[in-house]
Amino acid sequence: MDDELITYLPPEPIESPCINICRIDSKTRLCKGCARTIDEIARWGTMGADERRDIMAQLSKRVAVARD
């Protein structure tokens, strides 16, 4: 092998709104902790950064509904 070094850069951590209160409300279908839907939670790790940002922008509006 040449004298080239292989540099490993760890992946950037994925930002998550999870606060470890994982309870889905049967009426709103939103998590009482983070206000995401089950589908959003399940797909979070495979979503693109733009989609995650769009959802994060919506969460503040959902929180009051999810935690009532």
All heavy atoms as TSV, in Angstrom:
chain	resi	resn	atom	element	x	y	z
A	1	MET	N	N	0.839	-1.178	0.000
A	1	MET	CA	C	0.000	0.000	0.000
A	1	MET	C	C	0.887	1.245	0.000
A	1	MET	O	O	1.944	1.263	0.599
A	1	MET	CB	C	-0.918	-0.009	1.221
A	1	MET	CG	C	-1.929	1.081	1.224
A	1	MET	SD	S	-3.139	0.786	2.534
A	1	MET	CE	C	-4.280	1.994	2.078
A	2	ASP	N	N	0.416	2.267	-0.649
A	2	ASP	CA	C	1.173	3.510	-0.702
A	2	ASP	C	C	1.227	4.152	0.675
A	2	ASP	O	O	0.637	3.687	1.631
A	2	ASP	CB	C	0.530	4.481	-1.697
A	2	ASP	CG	C	0.582	3.960	-3.118
A	2	ASP	OD1	O	1.605	3.353	-3.508
A	2	ASP	OD2	O	-0.400	4.164	-3.826
A	3	ASP	N	N	1.915	5.254	0.746
A	3	ASP	CA	C	2.010	5.976	2.005
A	3	ASP	C	C	0.783	6.857	2.269
A	3	ASP	O	O	0.787	7.674	3.183
A	3	ASP	CB	C	3.269	6.855	2.021
A	3	ASP	CG	C	4.528	6.010	2.140
A	3	ASP	OD1	O	4.421	4.887	2.677
A	3	ASP	OD2	O	5.586	6.465	1.710
A	4	GLU	N	N	-0.275	6.692	1.458
A	4	GLU	CA	C	-1.483	7.479	1.671
A	4	GLU	C	C	-2.196	7.007	2.936
A	4	GLU	O	O	-2.214	5.823	3.242
A	4	GLU	CB	C	-2.451	7.314	0.496
A	4	GLU	CG	C	-1.967	7.960	-0.778
A	4	GLU	CD	C	-2.997	7.797	-1.880
A	4	GLU	OE1	O	-4.194	7.877	-1.588
A	4	GLU	OE2	O	-2.573	7.569	-3.017
A	5	LEU	N	N	-2.730	7.943	3.643
A	5	LEU	CA	C	-3.502	7.605	4.835
A	5	LEU	C	C	-4.982	7.627	4.498
A	5	LEU	O	O	-5.454	8.474	3.747
A	5	LEU	CB	C	-3.236	8.605	5.954
A	5	LEU	CG	C	-1.829	8.627	6.533
A	5	LEU	CD1	C	-1.712	9.748	7.556
A	5	LEU	CD2	C	-1.505	7.295	7.170
A	6	ILE	N	N	-5.685	6.711	5.042
A	6	ILE	CA	C	-7.134	6.695	4.882
A	6	ILE	C	C	-7.724	7.364	6.112
A	6	ILE	O	O	-7.448	6.969	7.245
A	6	ILE	CB	C	-7.666	5.264	4.740
A	6	ILE	CG1	C	-7.079	4.622	3.483
A	6	ILE	CG2	C	-9.180	5.257	4.705
A	6	ILE	CD1	C	-7.396	3.159	3.338
A	7	THR	N	N	-8.488	8.387	5.880
A	7	THR	CA	C	-9.091	9.127	6.982
A	7	THR	C	C	-10.553	8.742	7.101
A	7	THR	O	O	-11.298	8.796	6.118
A	7	THR	CB	C	-8.979	10.647	6.748
A	7	THR	OG1	O	-7.596	10.962	6.576
A	7	THR	CG2	C	-9.542	11.425	7.915
A	8	TYR	N	N	-10.949	8.346	8.271
A	8	TYR	CA	C	-12.346	8.006	8.538
A	8	TYR	C	C	-13.014	9.190	9.215
A	8	TYR	O	O	-12.557	9.672	10.235
A	8	TYR	CB	C	-12.457	6.778	9.437
A	8	TYR	CG	C	-13.864	6.516	9.901
A	8	TYR	CD1	C	-14.807	5.982	9.041
A	8	TYR	CD2	C	-14.249	6.830	11.196
A	8	TYR	CE1	C	-16.110	5.756	9.454
A	8	TYR	CE2	C	-15.546	6.611	11.622
A	8	TYR	CZ	C	-16.471	6.077	10.743
A	8	TYR	OH	O	-17.758	5.859	11.156
A	9	LEU	N	N	-14.073	9.655	8.623
A	9	LEU	CA	C	-14.855	10.720	9.234
A	9	LEU	C	C	-16.171	10.129	9.694
A	9	LEU	O	O	-16.952	9.635	8.878
A	9	LEU	CB	C	-15.112	11.847	8.223
A	9	LEU	CG	C	-13.886	12.574	7.708
A	9	LEU	CD1	C	-14.274	13.564	6.615
A	9	LEU	CD2	C	-13.183	13.301	8.841
A	10	PRO	N	N	-16.439	10.150	10.982
A	10	PRO	CA	C	-17.705	9.587	11.458
A	10	PRO	C	C	-18.871	10.404	10.922
A	10	PRO	O	O	-18.732	11.605	10.670
A	10	PRO	CB	C	-17.600	9.706	12.978
A	10	PRO	CG	C	-16.553	10.717	13.230
A	10	PRO	CD	C	-15.642	10.718	12.040
A	11	PRO	N	N	-20.018	9.758	10.723
A	11	PRO	CA	C	-21.173	10.490	10.214
A	11	PRO	C	C	-21.646	11.528	11.229
A	11	PRO	O	O	-21.453	11.385	12.430
A	11	PRO	CB	C	-22.234	9.411	10.012
A	11	PRO	CG	C	-21.804	8.283	10.873
A	11	PRO	CD	C	-20.319	8.366	10.994
A	12	GLU	N	N	-22.228	12.584	10.694
A	12	GLU	CA	C	-22.796	13.608	11.567
A	12	GLU	C	C	-23.957	12.990	12.342
A	12	GLU	O	O	-24.735	12.219	11.777
A	12	GLU	CB	C	-23.317	14.780	10.730
A	12	GLU	CG	C	-22.242	15.600	10.072
A	12	GLU	CD	C	-21.454	16.429	11.064
A	12	GLU	OE1	O	-22.058	16.974	12.003
A	12	GLU	OE2	O	-20.235	16.515	10.901
A	13	PRO	N	N	-24.106	13.308	13.609
A	13	PRO	CA	C	-25.246	12.777	14.351
A	13	PRO	C	C	-26.548	13.350	13.783
A	13	PRO	O	O	-26.586	14.477	13.307
A	13	PRO	CB	C	-25.012	13.257	15.778
A	13	PRO	CG	C	-24.002	14.331	15.688
A	13	PRO	CD	C	-23.254	14.146	14.406
A	14	ILE	N	N	-27.596	12.550	13.833
A	14	ILE	CA	C	-28.894	12.984	13.345
A	14	ILE	C	C	-29.633	13.678	14.483
A	14	ILE	O	O	-29.826	13.101	15.548
A	14	ILE	CB	C	-29.715	11.790	12.830
A	14	ILE	CG1	C	-29.040	11.180	11.609
A	14	ILE	CG2	C	-31.139	12.213	12.491
A	14	ILE	CD1	C	-29.696	9.911	11.106
A	15	GLU	N	N	-30.010	14.912	14.246
A	15	GLU	CA	C	-30.783	15.658	15.246
A	15	GLU	C	C	-32.142	14.985	15.408
A	15	GLU	O	O	-32.759	14.557	14.438
A	15	GLU	CB	C	-30.966	17.091	14.783
A	15	GLU	CG	C	-31.725	17.945	15.770
A	15	GLU	CD	C	-31.936	19.361	15.268
A	15	GLU	OE1	O	-31.689	19.642	14.098
A	15	GLU	OE2	O	-32.364	20.181	16.094
A	16	SER	N	N	-32.597	14.885	16.639
A	16	SER	CA	C	-33.881	14.254	16.915
A	16	SER	C	C	-34.617	15.039	17.998
A	16	SER	O	O	-34.006	15.491	18.965
A	16	SER	CB	C	-33.664	12.817	17.400
A	16	SER	OG	O	-34.887	12.257	17.823
A	17	PRO	N	N	-35.935	15.152	17.857
A	17	PRO	CA	C	-36.724	15.827	18.880
A	17	PRO	C	C	-37.125	14.896	20.026
A	17	PRO	O	O	-37.804	15.313	20.956
A	17	PRO	CB	C	-37.956	16.297	18.105
A	17	PRO	CG	C	-38.145	15.231	17.080
A	17	PRO	CD	C	-36.735	14.839	16.678
A	18	CYS	N	N	-36.698	13.656	19.982
A	18	CYS	CA	C	-37.093	12.671	20.993
A	18	CYS	C	C	-36.645	13.114	22.387
A	18	CYS	O	O	-35.503	13.534	22.585
A	18	CYS	CB	C	-36.472	11.323	20.671
A	18	CYS	SG	S	-36.958	10.030	21.840
A	19	ILE	N	N	-37.583	13.019	23.350
A	19	ILE	CA	C	-37.259	13.337	24.749
A	19	ILE	C	C	-37.507	12.135	25.657
A	19	ILE	O	O	-37.669	12.270	26.862
A	19	ILE	CB	C	-38.018	14.586	25.242
A	19	ILE	CG1	C	-39.529	14.379	25.166
A	19	ILE	CG2	C	-37.592	15.826	24.469
A	19	ILE	CD1	C	-40.340	15.465	25.862
A	20	ASN	N	N	-37.560	10.951	25.050
A	20	ASN	CA	C	-37.735	9.681	25.767
A	20	ASN	C	C	-39.039	9.589	26.542
A	20	ASN	O	O	-39.092	8.975	27.600
A	20	ASN	CB	C	-36.528	9.399	26.666
A	20	ASN	CG	C	-35.272	9.188	25.865
A	20	ASN	OD1	O	-35.302	8.533	24.822
A	20	ASN	ND2	N	-34.177	9.761	26.311
A	21	ILE	N	N	-40.076	10.231	26.022
A	21	ILE	CA	C	-41.442	10.037	26.529
A	21	ILE	C	C	-42.210	9.509	25.329
A	21	ILE	O	O	-42.770	10.276	24.553
A	21	ILE	CB	C	-42.062	11.353	27.040
A	21	ILE	CG1	C	-41.232	11.920	28.170
A	21	ILE	CG2	C	-43.513	11.139	27.459
A	21	ILE	CD1	C	-41.688	13.294	28.633
A	22	CYS	N	N	-42.182	8.222	25.147
A	22	CYS	CA	C	-42.708	7.613	23.924
A	22	CYS	C	C	-44.090	7.008	24.171
A	22	CYS	O	O	-44.207	5.852	24.560
A	22	CYS	CB	C	-41.741	6.552	23.414
A	22	CYS	SG	S	-40.080	7.204	23.171
A	23	ARG	N	N	-45.089	7.836	23.957
A	23	ARG	CA	C	-46.481	7.385	24.095
A	23	ARG	C	C	-47.289	8.001	22.960
A	23	ARG	O	O	-47.365	9.224	22.847
A	23	ARG	CB	C	-47.062	7.831	25.429
A	23	ARG	CG	C	-46.449	7.104	26.601
A	23	ARG	CD	C	-47.130	7.493	27.907
A	23	ARG	NE	N	-46.397	6.949	29.031
A	23	ARG	CZ	C	-45.350	7.527	29.614
A	23	ARG	NH1	N	-44.929	8.698	29.192
A	23	ARG	NH2	N	-44.732	6.963	30.620
A	24	ILE	N	N	-47.901	7.159	22.144
A	24	ILE	CA	C	-48.697	7.646	21.020
A	24	ILE	C	C	-50.138	7.833	21.496
A	24	ILE	O	O	-50.758	6.916	22.014
A	24	ILE	CB	C	-48.656	6.664	19.833
A	24	ILE	CG1	C	-47.219	6.419	19.362
A	24	ILE	CG2	C	-49.523	7.176	18.687
A	24	ILE	CD1	C	-46.482	7.642	18.875
A	25	ASP	N	N	-50.648	9.042	21.321
A	25	ASP	CA	C	-52.023	9.356	21.688
A	25	ASP	C	C	-52.956	8.718	20.655
A	25	ASP	O	O	-52.765	8.883	19.454
A	25	ASP	CB	C	-52.222	10.874	21.710
A	25	ASP	CG	C	-53.613	11.258	22.117
A	25	ASP	OD1	O	-54.463	11.376	21.211
A	25	ASP	OD2	O	-53.863	11.428	23.328
A	26	SER	N	N	-53.965	8.002	21.123
A	26	SER	CA	C	-54.857	7.288	20.207
A	26	SER	C	C	-55.734	8.227	19.381
A	26	SER	O	O	-56.162	7.872	18.292
A	26	SER	CB	C	-55.735	6.299	20.979
A	26	SER	OG	O	-56.528	6.990	21.923
A	27	LYS	N	N	-55.991	9.428	19.870
A	27	LYS	CA	C	-56.831	10.376	19.121
A	27	LYS	C	C	-56.018	11.174	18.106
A	27	LYS	O	O	-56.393	11.280	16.948
A	27	LYS	CB	C	-57.543	11.328	20.069
A	27	LYS	CG	C	-58.596	10.643	20.910
A	27	LYS	CD	C	-59.271	11.625	21.835
A	27	LYS	CE	C	-60.239	10.876	22.731
A	27	LYS	NZ	N	-60.847	11.770	23.719
A	28	THR	N	N	-54.918	11.760	18.534
A	28	THR	CA	C	-54.131	12.621	17.641
A	28	THR	C	C	-53.149	11.826	16.799
A	28	THR	O	O	-52.671	12.316	15.786
A	28	THR	CB	C	-53.336	13.665	18.438
A	28	THR	OG1	O	-52.357	12.997	19.246
A	28	THR	CG2	C	-54.252	14.531	19.288
A	29	ARG	N	N	-52.800	10.609	17.245
A	29	ARG	CA	C	-51.801	9.758	16.591
A	29	ARG	C	C	-50.410	10.389	16.630
A	29	ARG	O	O	-49.547	10.096	15.817
A	29	ARG	CB	C	-52.190	9.429	15.137
A	29	ARG	CG	C	-53.604	8.895	14.960
A	29	ARG	CD	C	-53.903	7.616	15.684
A	29	ARG	NE	N	-53.129	6.516	15.123
A	29	ARG	CZ	C	-52.875	5.392	15.765
A	29	ARG	NH1	N	-53.320	5.206	16.970
A	29	ARG	NH2	N	-52.172	4.445	15.212
A	30	LEU	N	N	-50.198	11.282	17.607
A	30	LEU	CA	C	-48.903	11.934	17.792
A	30	LEU	C	C	-48.259	11.434	19.075
A	30	LEU	O	O	-48.954	11.135	20.055
A	30	LEU	CB	C	-49.070	13.451	17.883
A	30	LEU	CG	C	-49.629	14.165	16.663
A	30	LEU	CD1	C	-49.891	15.630	16.986
A	30	LEU	CD2	C	-48.709	14.030	15.472
A	31	CYS	N	N	-46.941	11.391	19.097
A	31	CYS	CA	C	-46.211	11.038	20.306
A	31	CYS	C	C	-46.378	12.167	21.319
A	31	CYS	O	O	-46.207	13.346	20.986
A	31	CYS	CB	C	-44.735	10.833	19.978
A	31	CYS	SG	S	-43.717	10.542	21.441
A	32	LYS	N	N	-46.698	11.814	22.546
A	32	LYS	CA	C	-46.873	12.825	23.593
A	32	LYS	C	C	-45.547	13.483	23.978
A	32	LYS	O	O	-45.538	14.574	24.530
A	32	LYS	CB	C	-47.539	12.219	24.820
A	32	LYS	CG	C	-49.002	11.911	24.585
A	32	LYS	CD	C	-49.668	11.472	25.866
A	32	LYS	CE	C	-51.137	11.298	25.655
A	32	LYS	NZ	N	-51.895	12.508	25.856
A	33	GLY	N	N	-44.443	12.858	23.677
A	33	GLY	CA	C	-43.135	13.433	23.992
A	33	GLY	C	C	-42.602	14.370	22.922
A	33	GLY	O	O	-42.252	15.505	23.200
A	34	CYS	N	N	-42.586	13.893	21.674
A	34	CYS	CA	C	-41.935	14.671	20.613
A	34	CYS	C	C	-42.889	15.229	19.567
A	34	CYS	O	O	-42.465	16.016	18.720
A	34	CYS	CB	C	-40.866	13.830	19.928
A	34	CYS	SG	S	-41.529	12.445	18.967
A	35	ALA	N	N	-44.142	14.816	19.584
A	35	ALA	CA	C	-45.186	15.287	18.666
A	35	ALA	C	C	-45.010	14.795	17.229
A	35	ALA	O	O	-45.601	15.333	16.311
A	35	ALA	CB	C	-45.311	16.804	18.709
A	36	ARG	N	N	-44.196	13.744	17.054
A	36	ARG	CA	C	-44.096	13.142	15.721
A	36	ARG	C	C	-45.116	12.021	15.591
A	36	ARG	O	O	-45.575	11.459	16.576
A	36	ARG	CB	C	-42.700	12.556	15.483
A	36	ARG	CG	C	-41.624	13.589	15.370
A	36	ARG	CD	C	-40.265	12.949	15.163
A	36	ARG	NE	N	-39.868	12.212	16.356
A	36	ARG	CZ	C	-38.799	11.418	16.425
A	36	ARG	NH1	N	-38.029	11.245	15.372
A	36	ARG	NH2	N	-38.491	10.802	17.549
A	37	THR	N	N	-45.439	11.671	14.328
A	37	THR	CA	C	-46.301	10.525	14.087
A	37	THR	C	C	-45.464	9.252	14.172
A	37	THR	O	O	-44.227	9.303	14.113
A	37	THR	CB	C	-46.943	10.596	12.684
A	37	THR	OG1	O	-45.914	10.462	11.697
A	37	THR	CG2	C	-47.727	11.890	12.487
A	38	ILE	N	N	-46.149	8.122	14.277
A	38	ILE	CA	C	-45.441	6.832	14.301
A	38	ILE	C	C	-44.609	6.667	13.027
A	38	ILE	O	O	-43.482	6.193	13.088
A	38	ILE	CB	C	-46.485	5.692	14.414
A	38	ILE	CG1	C	-46.804	5.433	15.859
A	38	ILE	CG2	C	-46.075	4.451	13.719
A	38	ILE	CD1	C	-46.062	4.314	16.519
A	39	ASP	N	N	-45.175	7.041	11.882
A	39	ASP	CA	C	-44.455	6.923	10.622
A	39	ASP	C	C	-43.195	7.789	10.624
A	39	ASP	O	O	-42.128	7.347	10.190
A	39	ASP	CB	C	-45.368	7.328	9.456
A	39	ASP	CG	C	-44.657	7.235	8.122
A	39	ASP	OD1	O	-44.203	6.129	7.758
A	39	ASP	OD2	O	-44.528	8.275	7.447
A	40	GLU	N	N	-43.308	8.999	11.121
A	40	GLU	CA	C	-42.137	9.885	11.181
A	40	GLU	C	C	-41.065	9.316	12.095
A	40	GLU	O	O	-39.877	9.367	11.769
A	40	GLU	CB	C	-42.552	11.276	11.650
A	40	GLU	CG	C	-43.391	12.027	10.640
A	40	GLU	CD	C	-44.068	13.255	11.198
A	40	GLU	OE1	O	-44.155	13.425	12.435
A	40	GLU	OE2	O	-44.548	14.069	10.383
A	41	ILE	N	N	-41.483	8.778	13.229
A	41	ILE	CA	C	-40.521	8.176	14.168
A	41	ILE	C	C	-39.825	6.986	13.511
A	41	ILE	O	O	-38.596	6.865	13.577
A	41	ILE	CB	C	-41.229	7.751	15.470
A	41	ILE	CG1	C	-41.726	8.986	16.227
A	41	ILE	CG2	C	-40.306	6.903	16.342
A	41	ILE	CD1	C	-42.709	8.682	17.354
A	42	ALA	N	N	-40.597	6.132	12.856
A	42	ALA	CA	C	-40.034	4.926	12.235
A	42	ALA	C	C	-39.071	5.261	11.100
A	42	ALA	O	O	-38.052	4.598	10.926
A	42	ALA	CB	C	-41.163	4.043	11.713
A	43	ARG	N	N	-39.359	6.300	10.332
A	43	ARG	CA	C	-38.536	6.645	9.177
A	43	ARG	C	C	-37.440	7.659	9.474
A	43	ARG	O	O	-36.623	7.977	8.616
A	43	ARG	CB	C	-39.424	7.215	8.054
A	43	ARG	CG	C	-40.400	6.233	7.494
A	43	ARG	CD	C	-41.232	6.769	6.318
A	43	ARG	NE	N	-41.751	8.111	6.484
A	43	ARG	CZ	C	-41.273	9.203	5.861
A	43	ARG	NH1	N	-40.266	9.120	5.035
A	43	ARG	NH2	N	-41.819	10.390	6.063
A	44	TRP	N	N	-37.376	8.185	10.695
A	44	TRP	CA	C	-36.484	9.295	11.033
A	44	TRP	C	C	-35.038	9.067	10.589
A	44	TRP	O	O	-34.402	9.940	10.011
A	44	TRP	CB	C	-36.542	9.570	12.532
A	44	TRP	CG	C	-35.995	10.909	12.891
A	44	TRP	CD1	C	-34.784	11.185	13.471
A	44	TRP	CD2	C	-36.630	12.176	12.702
A	44	TRP	NE1	N	-34.634	12.536	13.656
A	44	TRP	CE2	C	-35.774	13.170	13.184
A	44	TRP	CE3	C	-37.862	12.559	12.172
A	44	TRP	CZ2	C	-36.087	14.520	13.145
A	44	TRP	CZ3	C	-38.179	13.902	12.137
A	44	TRP	CH2	C	-37.290	14.869	12.624
A	45	GLY	N	N	-34.512	7.902	10.867
A	45	GLY	CA	C	-33.105	7.624	10.554
A	45	GLY	C	C	-32.809	7.511	9.071
A	45	GLY	O	O	-31.668	7.657	8.648
A	46	THR	N	N	-33.828	7.273	8.249
A	46	THR	CA	C	-33.613	7.128	6.812
A	46	THR	C	C	-34.098	8.343	6.015
A	46	THR	O	O	-33.909	8.396	4.802
A	46	THR	CB	C	-34.319	5.867	6.270
A	46	THR	OG1	O	-35.728	5.964	6.527
A	46	THR	CG2	C	-33.754	4.616	6.918
A	47	MET	N	N	-34.711	9.302	6.694
A	47	MET	CA	C	-35.165	10.527	6.020
A	47	MET	C	C	-33.971	11.381	5.636
A	47	MET	O	O	-32.938	11.355	6.294
A	47	MET	CB	C	-36.016	11.385	6.970
A	47	MET	CG	C	-37.378	10.921	7.207
A	47	MET	SD	S	-38.155	12.115	8.343
A	47	MET	CE	C	-39.702	11.293	8.607
A	48	GLY	N	N	-34.184	12.182	4.626
A	48	GLY	CA	C	-33.170	13.165	4.260
A	48	GLY	C	C	-33.198	14.321	5.257
A	48	GLY	O	O	-34.193	14.537	5.955
A	49	ALA	N	N	-32.129	15.069	5.303
A	49	ALA	CA	C	-32.021	16.191	6.239
A	49	ALA	C	C	-33.102	17.235	5.998
A	49	ALA	O	O	-33.646	17.802	6.946
A	49	ALA	CB	C	-30.640	16.830	6.143
A	50	ASP	N	N	-33.457	17.477	4.738
A	50	ASP	CA	C	-34.490	18.471	4.435
A	50	ASP	C	C	-35.847	18.051	4.992
A	50	ASP	O	O	-36.572	18.869	5.564
A	50	ASP	CB	C	-34.606	18.705	2.928
A	50	ASP	CG	C	-33.405	19.436	2.353
A	50	ASP	OD1	O	-32.684	20.100	3.127
A	50	ASP	OD2	O	-33.195	19.343	1.132
A	51	GLU	N	N	-36.196	16.782	4.830
A	51	GLU	CA	C	-37.475	16.291	5.352
A	51	GLU	C	C	-37.507	16.372	6.878
A	51	GLU	O	O	-38.504	16.779	7.468
A	51	GLU	CB	C	-37.736	14.863	4.876
A	51	GLU	CG	C	-39.130	14.373	5.229
A	51	GLU	CD	C	-39.451	12.997	4.672
A	51	GLU	OE1	O	-38.560	12.329	4.106
A	51	GLU	OE2	O	-40.606	12.582	4.823
A	52	ARG	N	N	-36.398	15.995	7.522
A	52	ARG	CA	C	-36.351	16.090	8.993
A	52	ARG	C	C	-36.499	17.541	9.440
A	52	ARG	O	O	-37.218	17.832	10.391
A	52	ARG	CB	C	-35.037	15.498	9.523
A	52	ARG	CG	C	-35.018	13.997	9.520
A	52	ARG	CD	C	-33.871	13.439	10.339
A	52	ARG	NE	N	-32.572	13.920	9.917
A	52	ARG	CZ	C	-31.809	13.346	8.996
A	52	ARG	NH1	N	-32.204	12.248	8.396
A	52	ARG	NH2	N	-30.642	13.856	8.685
A	53	ARG	N	N	-35.827	18.469	8.753
A	53	ARG	CA	C	-35.947	19.898	9.096
A	53	ARG	C	C	-37.382	20.391	8.936
A	53	ARG	O	O	-37.880	21.149	9.766
A	53	ARG	CB	C	-35.007	20.736	8.238
A	53	ARG	CG	C	-33.642	20.942	8.855
A	53	ARG	CD	C	-32.863	22.021	8.130
A	53	ARG	NE	N	-32.572	21.659	6.748
A	53	ARG	CZ	C	-31.534	20.917	6.364
A	53	ARG	NH1	N	-30.679	20.461	7.261
A	53	ARG	NH2	N	-31.331	20.622	5.096
A	54	ASP	N	N	-38.059	19.961	7.865
A	54	ASP	CA	C	-39.455	20.360	7.651
A	54	ASP	C	C	-40.337	19.886	8.798
A	54	ASP	O	O	-41.180	20.626	9.307
A	54	ASP	CB	C	-39.989	19.804	6.329
A	54	ASP	CG	C	-39.388	20.478	5.107
A	54	ASP	OD1	O	-38.784	21.568	5.251
A	54	ASP	OD2	O	-39.524	19.905	4.011
A	55	ILE	N	N	-40.139	18.658	9.220
A	55	ILE	CA	C	-40.926	18.115	10.330
A	55	ILE	C	C	-40.591	18.848	11.622
A	55	ILE	O	O	-41.495	19.218	12.381
A	55	ILE	CB	C	-40.703	16.595	10.467
A	55	ILE	CG1	C	-41.308	15.884	9.246
A	55	ILE	CG2	C	-41.303	16.068	11.774
A	55	ILE	CD1	C	-40.910	14.436	9.109
A	56	MET	N	N	-39.305	19.073	11.874
A	56	MET	CA	C	-38.899	19.801	13.085
A	56	MET	C	C	-39.567	21.172	13.144
A	56	MET	O	O	-39.973	21.627	14.213
A	56	MET	CB	C	-37.378	19.954	13.142
A	56	MET	CG	C	-36.609	18.663	13.307
A	56	MET	SD	S	-36.633	18.008	14.963
A	56	MET	CE	C	-35.401	19.019	15.728
A	57	ALA	N	N	-39.715	21.822	11.997
A	57	ALA	CA	C	-40.335	23.145	11.949
A	57	ALA	C	C	-41.822	23.082	12.311
A	57	ALA	O	O	-42.375	24.059	12.819
A	57	ALA	CB	C	-40.161	23.752	10.564
A	58	GLN	N	N	-42.459	21.954	12.091
A	58	GLN	CA	C	-43.885	21.786	12.395
A	58	GLN	C	C	-44.151	21.397	13.847
A	58	GLN	O	O	-45.270	21.550	14.333
A	58	GLN	CB	C	-44.486	20.691	11.509
A	58	GLN	CG	C	-44.435	20.960	10.039
A	58	GLN	CD	C	-44.841	19.732	9.247
A	58	GLN	OE1	O	-45.603	18.895	9.719
A	58	GLN	NE2	N	-44.306	19.608	8.041
A	59	LEU	N	N	-43.160	20.879	14.529
A	59	LEU	CA	C	-43.373	20.286	15.848
A	59	LEU	C	C	-43.865	21.281	16.892
A	59	LEU	O	O	-44.687	20.914	17.736
A	59	LEU	CB	C	-42.110	19.579	16.332
A	59	LEU	CG	C	-41.705	18.358	15.506
A	59	LEU	CD1	C	-40.432	17.741	16.084
A	59	LEU	CD2	C	-42.812	17.338	15.421
A	60	SER	N	N	-43.413	22.504	16.858
A	60	SER	CA	C	-43.850	23.463	17.881
A	60	SER	C	C	-45.359	23.680	17.815
A	60	SER	O	O	-45.998	23.876	18.842
A	60	SER	CB	C	-43.108	24.793	17.746
A	60	SER	OG	O	-43.379	25.381	16.493
A	61	LYS	N	N	-45.944	23.606	16.631
A	61	LYS	CA	C	-47.394	23.738	16.488
A	61	LYS	C	C	-48.117	22.495	16.980
A	61	LYS	O	O	-49.243	22.575	17.450
A	61	LYS	CB	C	-47.754	23.991	15.028
A	61	LYS	CG	C	-47.226	25.291	14.488
A	61	LYS	CD	C	-47.509	25.406	13.005
A	61	LYS	CE	C	-46.777	26.596	12.421
A	61	LYS	NZ	N	-46.804	26.597	10.961
A	62	ARG	N	N	-47.475	21.346	16.864
A	62	ARG	CA	C	-48.095	20.082	17.256
A	62	ARG	C	C	-48.015	19.800	18.756
A	62	ARG	O	O	-48.824	19.057	19.284
A	62	ARG	CB	C	-47.405	18.923	16.556
A	62	ARG	CG	C	-47.520	18.903	15.064
A	62	ARG	CD	C	-46.823	17.650	14.604
A	62	ARG	NE	N	-46.637	17.572	13.179
A	62	ARG	CZ	C	-45.990	16.578	12.595
A	62	ARG	NH1	N	-45.464	15.593	13.315
A	62	ARG	NH2	N	-45.857	16.559	11.293
A	63	VAL	N	N	-47.031	20.348	19.438
A	63	VAL	CA	C	-46.761	19.997	20.839
A	63	VAL	C	C	-47.980	20.203	21.725
A	63	VAL	O	O	-48.329	19.332	22.516
A	63	VAL	CB	C	-45.536	20.764	21.382
A	63	VAL	CG1	C	-45.429	20.641	22.879
A	63	VAL	CG2	C	-44.264	20.254	20.725
A	64	ALA	N	N	-48.644	21.329	21.608
A	64	ALA	CA	C	-49.815	21.589	22.456
A	64	ALA	C	C	-50.896	20.549	22.220
A	64	ALA	O	O	-51.530	20.081	23.163
A	64	ALA	CB	C	-50.347	22.996	22.198
A	65	VAL	N	N	-51.103	20.165	20.982
A	65	VAL	CA	C	-52.111	19.160	20.642
A	65	VAL	C	C	-51.698	17.796	21.190
A	65	VAL	O	O	-52.501	17.067	21.774
A	65	VAL	CB	C	-52.287	19.076	19.105
A	65	VAL	CG1	C	-53.184	17.909	18.722
A	65	VAL	CG2	C	-52.836	20.375	18.573
A	66	ALA	N	N	-50.438	17.453	21.035
A	66	ALA	CA	C	-49.946	16.134	21.452
A	66	ALA	C	C	-49.950	15.968	22.964
A	66	ALA	O	O	-50.146	14.859	23.466
A	66	ALA	CB	C	-48.538	15.916	20.919
A	67	ARG	N	N	-49.753	17.030	23.707
A	67	ARG	CA	C	-49.606	16.910	25.161
A	67	ARG	C	C	-50.877	17.214	25.932
A	67	ARG	O	O	-50.867	17.196	27.157
A	67	ARG	CB	C	-48.462	17.790	25.639
A	67	ARG	CG	C	-47.141	17.296	25.085
A	67	ARG	CD	C	-45.973	18.050	25.588
A	67	ARG	NE	N	-44.759	17.549	24.927
A	67	ARG	CZ	C	-43.621	18.173	24.914
A	67	ARG	NH1	N	-43.483	19.332	25.527
A	67	ARG	NH2	N	-42.579	17.653	24.289
A	68	ASP	N	N	-51.964	17.517	25.248
A	68	ASP	CA	C	-53.240	17.768	25.953
A	68	ASP	C	C	-53.799	16.494	26.540
A	68	ASP	O	O	-53.622	15.435	26.127
A	68	ASP	CB	C	-54.277	18.365	24.985
A	68	ASP	CG	C	-54.017	19.855	24.771
A	68	ASP	OD1	O	-53.284	20.457	25.569
A	68	ASP	OD2	O	-54.563	20.382	23.794
